[in-house]
């Protein structure tokens, strides 16, 4: 029976420590210095950052330091480079995307050559030996990378599910949750494949590419792909705190996509847990980028600044049994653990 009860609500603030850690990550990147949180807090000096804007023009930021960035994030709940007039804050080879759309068809050789949309980013990112140049000659889209689109989409749909949790017992709500979890895991897979292909065709300094050690990209287990990070960069990932939640979301994704077993139980209380585990996707992506020497992006910083979801049962249901005992709820609809 449906009603207008809000089954999931947002916490007042992001996770404890997230705003400080986000501010630390930002300062280490914009100042190109790896300092501790205490070191940044003690530095009261204001600095102007010089760099390029999105149009590749020279730019000088407003006076800025850790205190100013942390204050803005604490008050607003997100990061915005434009407020401080900061240079571009992203990784060129992970985040840059040529996003082209056309509503016509280049029908034959007589059409103006300029109408064809060819993606020049691919050679810039992966080198001249990279064998693919995406080209669009009829109505449609072309993307170099889906990193920025997916980061925005996941945050948007997670917010939508929480704000519309009075519809949590509808089929559409389940399918939105299914798509959200699938997109979240796809974001990790995309990142890992981008790193592998970059290492193969146009590696960063100090990277290694040994196909015998890495193995082929296709048909690999997730743990093998995560193992690429150390084999390519020589740096340990150090993401143990997040892997249990990420692996849980991966198992959910596989079940919801393939339906093996062919039945499903979704509880709103457990879905709230999964909505919070999605935030750990962002932390894992940060660990991956830091290990391989890739810069962070504004959407990724804002991803980890998402507020947590809180399960909000109706008043007459406040007294509750524990979840996850195997005899009911989601645990009752999966294959028994061996």
PENORJO-V908258 format. One record per backbone hydrogen bond with DSSP energy under -0.5 kcal/mol. CO is the residue of the C=O (numbers start at 1). NH is the residue of the N-H. E is the energy in kcal/mol with one decimal. If there is no record, write none. Layout:
[[CO;NH;E] [CO;NH;E]]
This chain:
[[5;7;-1.0] [7;312;-3.5] [9;310;-2.9] [13;308;-0.7] [15;18;-2.1] [15;19;-0.5] [17;21;-2.5] [18;22;-2.6] [19;23;-2.1] [20;24;-2.2] [21;25;-2.5] [22;26;-2.3] [23;27;-2.4] [24;28;-2.6] [25;29;-1.5] [26;30;-3.0] [27;31;-2.3] [28;33;-1.0] [33;35;-1.2] [36;40;-2.1] [37;41;-2.3] [38;42;-1.8] [39;43;-0.9] [40;43;-0.5] [42;44;-1.1] [47;49;-0.5] [47;64;-2.3] [49;61;-2.5] [51;59;-2.6] [52;88;-2.7] [53;56;-2.3] [57;53;-2.3] [59;51;-2.3] [64;47;-2.4] [65;69;-2.1] [66;70;-3.2] [67;71;-2.2] [68;72;-2.1] [69;73;-2.4] [70;74;-2.5] [71;75;-2.0] [72;76;-2.8] [73;77;-2.5] [80;83;-0.6] [80;84;-0.6] [81;84;-0.7] [81;85;-0.6] [81;86;-2.3] [84;62;-2.6] [88;90;-0.6] [89;298;-1.2] [90;92;-0.6] [91;95;-3.1] [91;96;-0.7] [92;96;-1.6] [97;99;-0.9] [98;100;-0.8] [100;142;-1.9] [102;140;-1.9] [105;107;-1.4] [108;111;-1.6] [112;115;-1.7] [113;116;-1.4] [116;118;-0.7] [117;136;-3.2] [118;120;-0.9] [120;124;-1.2] [121;125;-2.7] [122;126;-2.8] [123;127;-1.7] [127;130;-1.4] [134;119;-2.6] [135;137;-0.5] [136;117;-2.2] [137;106;-3.5] [140;102;-1.8] [142;100;-2.0] [146;150;-2.6] [147;151;-2.4] [148;152;-2.1] [149;153;-2.6] [150;154;-2.9] [151;155;-1.6] [152;156;-2.5] [153;157;-2.9] [154;158;-2.3] [155;159;-2.2] [156;160;-2.1] [157;161;-2.4] [158;162;-1.9] [159;163;-2.9] [160;164;-2.2] [162;165;-1.4] [164;167;-2.6] [165;168;-1.6] [167;170;-2.1] [170;174;-1.3] [171;175;-2.4] [172;176;-2.2] [173;177;-2.1] [174;178;-2.7] [175;179;-2.2] [176;180;-2.3] [177;181;-2.5] [178;182;-2.0] [179;183;-2.7] [180;184;-2.0] [181;185;-1.9] [182;186;-2.3] [183;187;-1.8] [184;188;-1.0] [185;189;-2.2] [186;190;-3.0] [187;191;-1.8] [188;192;-2.4] [189;193;-2.4] [190;194;-2.5] [191;195;-2.1] [192;196;-2.2] [193;197;-2.7] [194;198;-2.5] [195;199;-2.5] [196;200;-1.9] [197;201;-2.2] [198;202;-2.5] [204;207;-1.9] [210;213;-0.7] [210;214;-2.8] [211;215;-2.9] [217;220;-0.7] [221;225;-1.8] [222;226;-2.6] [223;227;-1.7] [224;228;-0.6] [225;228;-1.2] [226;229;-1.3] [226;230;-0.5] [227;231;-1.8] [228;232;-2.6] [229;233;-2.6] [229;235;-0.5] [230;234;-2.4] [232;208;-2.3] [239;242;-1.9] [239;243;-1.2] [240;244;-0.6] [242;246;-2.2] [243;247;-3.0] [244;248;-1.8] [245;249;-2.1] [246;250;-2.1] [247;251;-2.2] [248;252;-2.1] [249;253;-2.8] [250;254;-2.5] [251;255;-2.2] [252;256;-3.1] [253;257;-2.1] [254;258;-2.3] [255;259;-2.5] [267;271;-2.5] [268;272;-1.8] [269;273;-1.0] [270;274;-2.1] [271;275;-2.3] [272;276;-1.3] [273;277;-2.0] [274;278;-1.4] [276;279;-1.0] [276;280;-0.5] [277;280;-1.0] [277;281;-0.5] [278;281;-1.3] [278;282;-0.8] [279;282;-0.7] [279;283;-1.3] [280;284;-2.4] [281;285;-2.3] [282;286;-2.0] [283;287;-2.2] [284;288;-2.5] [285;289;-2.4] [286;290;-2.8] [287;291;-2.1] [288;292;-1.9] [289;293;-1.0] [289;294;-2.8] [297;301;-2.1] [298;302;-2.6] [299;303;-1.4] [300;304;-1.4] [301;305;-0.7] [303;306;-1.2] [306;15;-0.6] [308;11;-2.6] [310;9;-2.4] [314;317;-2.4] [315;318;-1.2] [318;320;-0.6] [328;331;-0.5] [329;332;-1.8] [330;333;-2.1] [331;334;-0.6]]
